[in-house]
Amino acid sequence: MQLGAYKWFRAEPAAVKETDTNRNSSDNVPPLIVRRLGLQDYEPIWKSMAYLAEQGKQDRDDEIWMLSHKPVYTLGQTGKPEHILDAGDIPVINIDRGGQVTYHGPGQLVVYLLLNMRRRGFGVRNLVDLIEKSIIDTLREFDVEAVTRQGAPGVYVNDAKISALGLRIKNGWSYHGLSLNVKMDLEPFSRINPCGFENLAVTQLVDLLGGGEVDGEPPLMQTVSTVLSNKLLSRLDYLPRPI
């Protein structure tokens, strides 16, 4: 996959006050590239992520990939096939992240975080917390209050799951990441036990906003993508981008 053919920018480290001991000095913030990859088949993206992690070059820039996938079910390393009730004509791919089965499709924002965990001094829990808090912060910008659940990674609104996450760490690098339901067809979720939970309700942002777009405003997906990338950047000690 030719990543350079798509839009990207290099994140700018945030200036840090001397009194702020909880953040890295801007001199110590690793280089980070954010790529916007549009609508993609799942397998080439997965193989590209896995290849970069397999190489494990410690001096490579960190990256965040923002995209959507064509319809696909993915089954994690511990996934049980019985949680796929009726895949129909949607392909099922067994992959190397943690977790059970989930669905990806157009109108769902997917964010993959390819971070050098050792260089950042991160553990898996640090990264999971950062992702979940960034999603909650993003939804709050749309006046949607969301929460996490103990023992059930992801983000929920009114007991319905709006965002899933799954990660893999290899050679000190993270890959995979999160999905956030924005404006999509939710029907394929009814053909699985999402994330391995029977009868788990699933929701999306557009329904929580009343189901409509505002004339003259940027598409909801574009706005959410910018807001979420900014929340992630801020928590990783970079400057947000203009919306």
N, C-alpha and C positions, 0 to 999 in steps of 0.2 A: 504494500500500500504506500502511495506517495503522499506522505503527510504534508510535505511542503506545498502541495497544490491547493491546500485549503487555508482559510483565513486563520491568522494566529497573531498573538502579541506577546511581548515579553513584559512580565509583571515588574512593577517598580517597588522596591522595598520601602516600607513606611519609615518615616523618621521616628526615632524612639527617644523619649525623654530620659535623662540620666536617672530620674527618680523612679522610673518604671522598671522594677526588677523582674517582672513576670514576663517580659518580652525579650526577644533576641535583639542585639544591636543590629542596625541596618547593615553593618559591615559583615555580619555573620549569617545573614539570611541568604540561603542558596538561590542561584538563578532559577527562575520558573517561567515556563512557556505555557500559555493557554491557547488551545486549538479548538476551533469550531468546525466540526466535520460534517454537519448536515445529517441526512438520512442514509444509513449504512446497513449492509448485510452484517449479521452478527459475527460470523466465523473469521473473516479477514481482520476485523478489529481485535478480536480475542487473540488471534495468533500473533498480531503485531505487538500487543501488550506483553504477552508471554515471552516473545523473543527478546524484547528489551530487558525484561526482568532476568531472563536466563543469562544474558550477556553480563549483567551486573557491574557495568562500568561505574566506578564510584565518582568520577568527575563529570558525569553526564548531567545536564540540566534536569531538574524536576519538571513534570508536565501535568497539566489537567486537560482532559479531552471532554468536550461537550458535544452531544449528538443525540440522535434518535435512531432506533433500529426498525428494520422491516420485521413483520410479525414472526416471533420465535418464542418457544419455551426453552428455558435453560434449567438444567438440573445440576445442583451443586454436588460436591464430592460425597457428602453424606445423604444425598437425596434418595428418596424411595420412589420407585416408579409408580407405586399404587396411588401416589398423590396426583398423578396425571390421570384424570377421570376420562377425558375424551379429547385428545389432541386434534382430531379431525385432520384437516389439511395443513395445519400449522406445524412446522418442523420442530423436533425436540433435539437439543444438543446437550450432551453430557460434558460438563466443564469442570475447571479446577478451582473454583472459588468455594468458600464455605456456604452452608445453608442448603435449603431444599429447592423446590421448584418455584419459578416465577415466570411472568410473561413480560415481554418487551414488544412495543409496537409504535407506530406513528402517533405523534401527539403526546408521547411520554418523553420527558427530559432525562437523559442518561448522562452521568458524569463519572469519568474514570480518573482516578488519582494515581499517578505514577511518581511516587515520592521515595527519595532515599531516606528510609526510616532511621538508619544509623546516624547519618549526617545531621538529622533534625533532633536526634535524641528522643524519638517517638517510640512508644509501644503500641500494640494493636488497640488497646483501650483508649489511648490518647486520640488515635485517629477516628475511632468509632464515635467518641464523644464530640469531636470537632465536626464531623459530618452531620450528626443528628442535630447539634445546636445550630449549625448553619441552615439546615432545612427548616427548623422551627423559626429561626429569625426571618427567613425568606417568606414563609407563610404569614407571619405577623405583619409584614409589609402590605399584605392584602387583607388585613383584619381577620385573619383566620388563626384561631388558637389551636395549637397542636401540642402533643405530648409524646413521650417515649413510654415503653413498657418494660418492666423488669423481665429478663429472660426471653424477650421477643424483639430482637433488633429491628429498627425501623421507626417510622413516625406515624402517629395516628390522630385522626380528628373524629370526635364523637364515636369512638370505638371502631372506626373503619380505618383501614390502612391506606395511607396516601403515598407513602414512600418506603421502599425496601432498600436494604444494603447488604453487600457481601464483598469480602475482601480475600486477597491472597498475598502473603509475604514470601518472597523468594530472593535469596542472595541479598537480603536487607532492603529490597525494594517492594513497595506496595503496588498492586494493580487490582483491577475491577473497581467497584465503587458503589454508586447509588443510582436509583431510579426514582423519579418524581412524576406522578400522574398529573398531567396538566389539562389536556383537552384531547381525549382519545376514546376509542371504542373499548368499553370495559367488559364486553361480553366474553372475551376469551378467558378472563379470570374465573368465570363461572364453571369452566371446564377443568379446573385444577383446585387443589387445596392450597391456596397461596401460602408460600413459605412453610408448607407442611401443616397448616392449621385448617381443620374442617370448619366449614360455614363461616369463615372469616370474611366480613364485609370489606369491600374495597371502594374507595371514593377517589374523586379527582377535583382539582382546583376549580375548574370552570363550573361545575355543579354547585360548589360552595359559594360561588359568586353570582349565582342566578342563571348561569347557562349562556350568557351572551358576551360578545365582544363590543367594544365602544368604537363607533365610527370615528375615523380620524386619528385613533390611537394605534401605536405599534401592535402587531399581533401578540396575543397573550403569551404564546410560547417564547417569543423573542424577549419580551419583558421579563418573564420568569427566569430565563437563561441568564440575562444580565444581572438580575438581582442576586440569584444564587451564586454566580461566579464571584460577585463582589463580597458576599458574606464569607465564602471560602477564603478569598484573598485576604480579607481583614483578619480572620482568625489565624492565617498563616503568616501574618505580619507583612502584607503588601498593601499598596494603595488601591482603593476601589477605582473602577472605570466609570466615566459618565454614562448615565442611562439615556 
